[in-house]
């Protein structure tokens, strides 16, 4: 997948999970400060990412995923 394809798929997931309009999702969107996601929200989100992208995200790596671009970069680097 290209970076744009990853971003678009990720934006759809974020839109559905966090009830935010797709056009408000930017690479710099922060999950905790901009979306008020708590630790449970983030764990569920990471599990959904693993299912959607077929990439395993270890807990220590998941903690580093603070912004949308962090997730895009991680998926791009670890996609199969």
N, CA, C and O atoms as a Tinker XYZ file with bonds, in Angstrom:
   320  protein
     1  N      0.848000   -1.191000    0.000000    73     2
     2  CA     0.000000    0.000000    0.000000    64     1     3
     3  C      0.885000    1.243000    0.000000    63     2     4     5
     4  O      1.960000    1.266000    0.599000    81     3
     5  N      0.407000    2.261000   -0.681000    73     3     6
     6  CA     1.118000    3.529000   -0.654000    64     5     7
     7  C      0.776000    4.274000    0.637000    63     6     8     9
     8  O     -0.160000    3.913000    1.351000    81     7
     9  N      1.543000    5.304000    0.915000    73     7    10
    10  CA     1.285000    6.101000    2.122000    64     9    11
    11  C     -0.114000    6.722000    2.065000    63    10    12    13
    12  O     -0.810000    6.786000    3.078000    81    11
    13  N     -0.521000    7.176000    0.882000    73    11    14
    14  CA    -1.848000    7.778000    0.732000    64    13    15
    15  C     -2.942000    6.734000    0.963000    63    14    16    17
    16  O     -3.946000    7.037000    1.608000    81    15
    17  N     -2.772000    5.523000    0.457000    73    15    18
    18  CA    -3.758000    4.461000    0.666000    64    17    19
    19  C     -3.869000    4.108000    2.147000    63    18    20    21
    20  O     -4.967000    3.905000    2.666000    81    19
    21  N     -2.722000    4.037000    2.821000    73    19    22
    22  CA    -2.717000    3.754000    4.256000    64    21    23
    23  C     -3.448000    4.864000    5.002000    63    22    24    25
    24  O     -4.285000    4.591000    5.862000    81    23
    25  N     -3.131000    6.117000    4.674000    73    23    26
    26  CA    -3.776000    7.250000    5.342000    64    25    27
    27  C     -5.289000    7.209000    5.145000    63    26    28    29
    28  O     -6.043000    7.402000    6.099000    81    27
    29  N     -5.735000    6.961000    3.915000    73    27    30
    30  CA    -7.173000    6.949000    3.632000    64    29    31
    31  C     -7.895000    5.837000    4.391000    63    30    32    33
    32  O     -8.987000    6.046000    4.919000    81    31
    33  N     -7.283000    4.665000    4.443000    73    31    34
    34  CA    -7.880000    3.542000    5.180000    64    33    35
    35  C     -7.902000    3.853000    6.678000    63    34    36    37
    36  O     -8.887000    3.582000    7.365000    81    35
    37  N     -6.818000    4.419000    7.165000    73    35    38
    38  CA    -6.709000    4.803000    8.572000    64    37    39
    39  C     -7.741000    5.884000    8.913000    63    38    40    41
    40  O     -8.370000    5.829000    9.970000    81    39
    41  N     -7.913000    6.849000    8.035000    73    39    42
    42  CA    -8.891000    7.922000    8.268000    64    41    43
    43  C    -10.299000    7.345000    8.403000    63    42    44    45
    44  O    -11.081000    7.806000    9.234000    81    43
    45  N    -10.618000    6.350000    7.600000    73    43    46
    46  CA   -11.940000    5.726000    7.681000    64    45    47
    47  C    -12.123000    5.034000    9.038000    63    46    48    49
    48  O    -13.190000    5.126000    9.646000    81    47
    49  N    -11.082000    4.344000    9.507000    73    47    50
    50  CA   -11.135000    3.669000   10.811000    64    49    51
    51  C    -11.311000    4.695000   11.931000    63    50    52    53
    52  O    -12.138000    4.511000   12.824000    81    51
    53  N    -10.534000    5.769000   11.878000    73    51    54
    54  CA   -10.614000    6.821000   12.900000    64    53    55
    55  C    -11.999000    7.460000   12.885000    63    54    56    57
    56  O    -12.584000    7.711000   13.938000    81    55
    57  N    -12.515000    7.720000   11.696000    73    55    58
    58  CA   -13.848000    8.313000   11.553000    64    57    59
    59  C    -14.907000    7.442000   12.237000    63    58    60    61
    60  O    -15.757000    7.950000   12.969000    81    59
    61  N    -14.851000    6.145000   11.997000    73    59    62
    62  CA   -15.840000    5.232000   12.566000    64    61    63
    63  C    -15.665000    5.048000   14.072000    63    62    64    65
    64  O    -16.646000    4.997000   14.813000    81    63
    65  N    -14.425000    4.950000   14.518000    73    63    66
    66  CA   -14.160000    4.661000   15.929000    64    65    67
    67  C    -14.326000    5.891000   16.818000    63    66    68    69
    68  O    -14.869000    5.791000   17.918000    81    67
    69  N    -13.868000    7.036000   16.354000    73    67    70
    70  CA   -13.849000    8.232000   17.202000    64    69    71
    71  C    -14.896000    9.275000   16.805000    63    70    72    73
    72  O    -14.951000   10.361000   17.383000    81    71
    73  N    -15.724000    8.938000   15.815000    73    71    74
    74  CA   -16.808000    9.826000   15.386000    64    73    75
    75  C    -16.324000   11.235000   15.080000    63    74    76    77
    76  O    -16.843000   12.217000   15.611000    81    75
    77  N    -15.327000   11.315000   14.222000    73    75    78
    78  CA   -14.795000   12.589000   13.754000    64    77    79
    79  C    -14.915000   12.587000   12.235000    63    78    80    81
    80  O    -14.731000   11.552000   11.594000    81    79
    81  N    -15.220000   13.730000   11.669000    73    79    82
    82  CA   -15.363000   13.816000   10.215000    64    81    83
    83  C    -14.022000   13.545000    9.535000    63    82    84    85
    84  O    -12.971000   13.963000   10.020000    81    83
    85  N    -14.075000   12.849000    8.419000    73    83    86
    86  CA   -12.857000   12.466000    7.701000    64    85    87
    87  C    -12.035000   13.687000    7.307000    63    86    88    89
    88  O    -10.806000   13.646000    7.356000    81    87
    89  N    -12.701000   14.777000    6.915000    73    87    90
    90  CA   -11.957000   15.965000    6.483000    64    89    91
    91  C    -11.245000   16.680000    7.638000    63    90    92    93
    92  O    -10.450000   17.590000    7.400000    81    91
    93  N    -11.516000   16.283000    8.871000    73    91    94
    94  CA   -10.826000   16.856000   10.037000    64    93    95
    95  C     -9.602000   16.027000   10.442000    63    94    96    97
    96  O     -8.858000   16.411000   11.344000    81    95
    97  N     -9.404000   14.905000    9.780000    73    95    98
    98  CA    -8.295000   14.019000   10.125000    64    97    99
    99  C     -7.067000   14.431000    9.319000    63    98   100   101
   100  O     -7.064000   14.393000    8.089000    81    99
   101  N     -6.036000   14.820000   10.044000    73    99   102
   102  CA    -4.781000   15.250000    9.421000    64   101   103
   103  C     -3.646000   14.393000    9.953000    63   102   104   105
   104  O     -3.808000   13.705000   10.961000    81   103
   105  N     -2.486000   14.428000    9.277000    73   103   106
   106  CA    -1.340000   13.648000    9.769000    64   105   107
   107  C     -0.916000   14.021000   11.187000    63   106   108   109
   108  O     -0.366000   13.186000   11.906000    81   107
   109  N     -1.165000   15.265000   11.598000    73   107   110
   110  CA    -0.744000   15.726000   12.927000    64   109   111
   111  C     -1.790000   15.526000   14.014000    63   110   112   113
   112  O     -1.561000   15.907000   15.161000    81   111
   113  N     -2.940000   14.933000   13.675000    73   111   114
   114  CA    -3.983000   14.688000   14.663000    64   113   115
   115  C     -3.452000   13.771000   15.761000    63   114   116   117
   116  O     -2.941000   12.687000   15.481000    81   115
   117  N     -3.577000   14.212000   17.004000    73   115   118
   118  CA    -3.073000   13.444000   18.147000    64   117   119
   119  C     -4.246000   12.696000   18.787000    63   118   120   121
   120  O     -5.292000   13.281000   19.068000    81   119
   121  N     -4.054000   11.404000   19.009000    73   119   122
   122  CA    -5.145000   10.575000   19.516000    64   121   123
   123  C     -5.593000   10.968000   20.923000    63   122   124   125
   124  O     -6.791000   10.983000   21.207000    81   123
   125  N     -4.656000   11.281000   21.792000    73   123   126
   126  CA    -5.040000   11.580000   23.172000    64   125   127
   127  C     -5.484000   13.026000   23.358000    63   126   128   129
   128  O     -6.475000   13.281000   24.044000    81   127
   129  N     -4.773000   13.969000   22.764000    73   127   130
   130  CA    -5.134000   15.374000   22.993000    64   129   131
   131  C     -6.245000   15.858000   22.074000    63   130   132   133
   132  O     -7.091000   16.645000   22.499000    81   131
   133  N     -6.261000   15.407000   20.824000    73   131   134
   134  CA    -7.278000   15.887000   19.883000    64   133   135
   135  C     -8.559000   15.055000   19.907000    63   134   136   137
   136  O     -9.645000   15.577000   19.654000    81   135
   137  N     -8.436000   13.775000   20.208000    73   135   138
   138  CA    -9.611000   12.895000   20.184000    64   137   139
   139  C    -10.056000   12.453000   21.577000    63   138   140   141
   140  O    -11.045000   11.734000   21.713000    81   139
   141  N     -9.334000   12.879000   22.606000    73   139   142
   142  CA    -9.643000   12.494000   23.986000    64   141   143
   143  C     -9.705000   10.976000   24.167000    63   142   144   145
   144  O    -10.520000   10.468000   24.937000    81   143
   145  N     -8.846000   10.266000   23.458000    73   143   146
   146  CA    -8.817000    8.805000   23.568000    64   145   147
   147  C     -8.116000    8.412000   24.872000    63   146   148   149
   148  O     -7.040000    8.918000   25.190000    81   147
   149  N     -8.745000    7.503000   25.615000    73   147   150
   150  CA    -8.102000    7.006000   26.831000    64   149   151
   151  C     -7.355000    5.712000   26.496000    63   150   152   153
   152  O     -7.336000    5.286000   25.342000    81   151
   153  N     -6.753000    5.101000   27.490000    73   151   154
   154  CA    -5.915000    3.924000   27.245000    64   153   155
   155  C     -6.722000    2.756000   26.666000    63   154   156   157
   156  O     -6.212000    2.006000   25.833000    81   155
   157  N     -7.957000    2.602000   27.095000    73   155   158
   158  CA    -8.796000    1.521000   26.566000    64   157   159
   159  C     -9.131000    1.787000   25.100000    63   158   160   161
   160  O     -9.088000    0.878000   24.271000    81   159
   161  N     -9.465000    3.041000   24.788000    73   159   162
   162  CA    -9.729000    3.408000   23.393000    64   161   163
   163  C     -8.522000    3.078000   22.513000    63   162   164   165
   164  O     -8.665000    2.549000   21.410000    81   163
   165  N     -7.344000    3.397000   23.017000    73   163   166
   166  CA    -6.127000    3.187000   22.232000    64   165   167
   167  C     -5.822000    1.707000   22.040000    63   166   168   169
   168  O     -5.394000    1.304000   20.958000    81   167
   169  N     -6.031000    0.900000   23.059000    73   167   170
   170  CA    -5.810000   -0.544000   22.934000    64   169   171
   171  C     -6.754000   -1.128000   21.888000    63   170   172   173
   172  O     -6.334000   -1.903000   21.029000    81   171
   173  N     -8.023000   -0.756000   21.962000    73   171   174
   174  CA    -9.005000   -1.241000   20.986000    64   173   175
   175  C     -8.655000   -0.760000   19.585000    63   174   176   177
   176  O     -8.813000   -1.502000   18.616000    81   175
   177  N     -8.187000    0.463000   19.474000    73   175   178
   178  CA    -7.797000    1.035000   18.185000    64   177   179
   179  C     -6.619000    0.262000   17.594000    63   178   180   181
   180  O     -6.620000   -0.059000   16.406000    81   179
   181  N     -5.627000   -0.033000   18.412000    73   179   182
   182  CA    -4.462000   -0.785000   17.940000    64   181   183
   183  C     -4.873000   -2.189000   17.485000    63   182   184   185
   184  O     -4.379000   -2.681000   16.470000    81   183
   185  N     -5.765000   -2.827000   18.223000    73   183   186
   186  CA    -6.255000   -4.147000   17.813000    64   185   187
   187  C     -6.962000   -4.061000   16.460000    63   186   188   189
   188  O     -6.799000   -4.939000   15.613000    81   187
   189  N     -7.737000   -3.015000   16.261000    73   187   190
   190  CA    -8.420000   -2.827000   14.987000    64   189   191
   191  C     -7.410000   -2.575000   13.859000    63   190   192   193
   192  O     -7.592000   -3.062000   12.743000    81   191
   193  N     -6.357000   -1.820000   14.149000    73   191   194
   194  CA    -5.310000   -1.588000   13.155000    64   193   195
   195  C     -4.641000   -2.897000   12.758000    63   194   196   197
   196  O     -4.390000   -3.148000   11.579000    81   195
   197  N     -4.356000   -3.725000   13.752000    73   195   198
   198  CA    -3.718000   -5.016000   13.471000    64   197   199
   199  C     -4.590000   -5.860000   12.550000    63   198   200   201
   200  O     -4.091000   -6.477000   11.610000    81   199
   201  N     -5.890000   -5.884000   12.821000    73   199   202
   202  CA    -6.817000   -6.643000   11.979000    64   201   203
   203  C     -6.923000   -6.047000   10.581000    63   202   204   205
   204  O     -6.910000   -6.776000    9.589000    81   203
   205  N     -7.027000   -4.744000   10.504000    73   203   206
   206  CA    -7.241000   -4.077000    9.220000    64   205   207
   207  C     -6.023000   -4.108000    8.306000    63   206   208   209
   208  O     -6.153000   -4.235000    7.089000    81   207
   209  N     -4.845000   -3.993000    8.897000    73   207   210
   210  CA    -3.633000   -3.905000    8.094000    64   209   211
   211  C     -2.796000   -5.181000    8.112000    63   210   212   213
   212  O     -1.809000   -5.283000    7.383000    81   211
   213  N     -3.181000   -6.150000    8.936000    73   211   214
   214  CA    -2.440000   -7.404000    8.986000    64   213   215
   215  C     -1.026000   -7.246000    9.521000    63   214   216   217
   216  O     -0.128000   -8.000000    9.145000    81   215
   217  N     -0.827000   -6.276000   10.391000    73   215   218
   218  CA     0.492000   -6.031000   10.973000    64   217   219
   219  C      0.385000   -6.141000   12.488000    63   218   220   221
   220  O     -0.524000   -5.575000   13.095000    81   219
   221  N      1.308000   -6.865000   13.092000    73   219   222
   222  CA     1.325000   -6.963000   14.544000    64   221   223
   223  C      2.026000   -5.735000   15.106000    63   222   224   225
   224  O      3.091000   -5.342000   14.632000    81   223
   225  N      1.417000   -5.134000   16.121000    73   223   226
   226  CA     1.986000   -3.938000   16.746000    64   225   227
   227  C      2.251000   -4.256000   18.211000    63   226   228   229
   228  O      1.319000   -4.287000   19.014000    81   227
   229  N      3.516000   -4.494000   18.569000    73   227   230
   230  CA     3.845000   -4.780000   19.974000    64   229   231
   231  C      3.468000   -3.595000   20.879000    63   230   232   233
   232  O      3.451000   -2.444000   20.445000    81   231
   233  N      3.171000   -3.907000   22.135000    73   231   234
   234  CA     2.745000   -2.868000   23.086000    64   233   235
   235  C      3.725000   -1.707000   23.165000    63   234   236   237
   236  O      3.313000   -0.547000   23.194000    81   235
   237  N      5.033000   -2.013000   23.201000    73   235   238
   238  CA     6.011000   -0.932000   23.336000    64   237   239
   239  C      6.034000   -0.039000   22.097000    63   238   240   241
   240  O      6.357000    1.145000   22.194000    81   239
   241  N      5.695000   -0.594000   20.939000    73   239   242
   242  CA     5.591000    0.215000   19.720000    64   241   243
   243  C      4.276000    0.994000   19.707000    63   242   244   245
   244  O      4.240000    2.151000   19.290000    81   243
   245  N      3.204000    0.361000   20.162000    73   243   246
   246  CA     1.889000    1.006000   20.180000    64   245   247
   247  C      1.915000    2.277000   21.028000    63   246   248   249
   248  O      1.238000    3.253000   20.704000    81   247
   249  N      2.688000    2.269000   22.102000    73   247   250
   250  CA     2.782000    3.439000   22.978000    64   249   251
   251  C      3.385000    4.639000   22.266000    63   250   252   253
   252  O      3.141000    5.779000   22.661000    81   251
   253  N      4.173000    4.396000   21.219000    73   251   254
   254  CA     4.829000    5.474000   20.475000    64   253   255
   255  C      3.920000    6.082000   19.409000    63   254   256   257
   256  O      4.249000    7.119000   18.833000    81   255
   257  N      2.795000    5.451000   19.147000    73   255   258
   258  CA     1.895000    5.916000   18.099000    64   257   259
   259  C      0.960000    6.986000   18.666000    63   258   260   261
   260  O     -0.140000    6.687000   19.131000    81   259
   261  N      1.414000    8.220000   18.619000    73   259   262
   262  CA     0.668000    9.327000   19.210000    64   261   263
   263  C     -0.178000   10.084000   18.192000    63   262   264   265
   264  O     -1.244000   10.605000   18.520000    81   263
   265  N      0.310000   10.137000   16.947000    73   263   266
   266  CA    -0.359000   10.906000   15.905000    64   265   267
   267  C     -0.683000   10.012000   14.716000    63   266   268   269
   268  O     -0.144000    8.914000   14.578000    81   267
   269  N     -1.570000   10.503000   13.867000    73   267   270
   270  CA    -1.960000    9.753000   12.669000    64   269   271
   271  C     -0.728000    9.414000   11.832000    63   270   272   273
   272  O     -0.593000    8.282000   11.366000    81   271
   273  N      0.163000   10.372000   11.636000    73   271   274
   274  CA     1.356000   10.119000   10.812000    64   273   275
   275  C      2.238000    9.029000   11.420000    63   274   276   277
   276  O      2.873000    8.273000   10.685000    81   275
   277  N      2.287000    8.939000   12.738000    73   275   278
   278  CA     3.061000    7.868000   13.391000    64   277   279
   279  C      2.528000    6.505000   12.963000    63   278   280   281
   280  O      3.305000    5.588000   12.695000    81   279
   281  N      1.215000    6.374000   12.898000    73   279   282
   282  CA     0.591000    5.104000   12.505000    64   281   283
   283  C      0.865000    4.825000   11.034000    63   282   284   285
   284  O      1.212000    3.702000   10.667000    81   283
   285  N      0.711000    5.838000   10.194000    73   283   286
   286  CA     0.978000    5.666000    8.759000    64   285   287
   287  C      2.414000    5.184000    8.552000    63   286   288   289
   288  O      2.652000    4.233000    7.807000    81   287
   289  N      3.362000    5.839000    9.207000    73   287   290
   290  CA     4.772000    5.466000    9.067000    64   289   291
   291  C      5.015000    4.037000    9.548000    63   290   292   293
   292  O      5.741000    3.279000    8.905000    81   291
   293  N      4.413000    3.674000   10.669000    73   291   294
   294  CA     4.600000    2.334000   11.221000    64   293   295
   295  C      4.035000    1.281000   10.265000    63   294   296   297
   296  O      4.700000    0.289000    9.968000    81   295
   297  N      2.817000    1.496000    9.788000    73   295   298
   298  CA     2.188000    0.532000    8.883000    64   297   299
   299  C      3.000000    0.411000    7.592000    63   298   300   301
   300  O      3.223000   -0.693000    7.095000    81   299
   301  N      3.434000    1.534000    7.061000    73   299   302
   302  CA     4.220000    1.524000    5.815000    64   301   303
   303  C      5.500000    0.704000    5.992000    63   302   304   305
   304  O      5.884000   -0.063000    5.109000    81   303
   305  N      6.141000    0.873000    7.122000    73   303   306
   306  CA     7.410000    0.184000    7.379000    64   305   307
   307  C      7.201000   -1.310000    7.649000    63   306   308   309
   308  O      8.064000   -2.120000    7.311000    81   307
   309  N      6.070000   -1.684000    8.252000    73   307   310
   310  CA     5.858000   -3.055000    8.678000    64   309   311
   311  C      4.810000   -3.839000    7.885000    63   310   312   313
   312  O      4.447000   -4.951000    8.267000    81   311
   313  N      4.334000   -3.276000    6.807000    73   311   314
   314  CA     3.323000   -4.001000    6.025000    64   313   315
   315  C      3.945000   -5.201000    5.332000    63   314   316   317
   316  O      5.128000   -5.211000    4.991000    81   315
   317  N      3.106000   -6.215000    5.135000    73   315   318
   318  CA     3.603000   -7.454000    4.532000    64   317   319
   319  C      3.392000   -7.441000    3.034000    63   318   320
   320  O      3.748000   -8.402000    2.352000    81   319
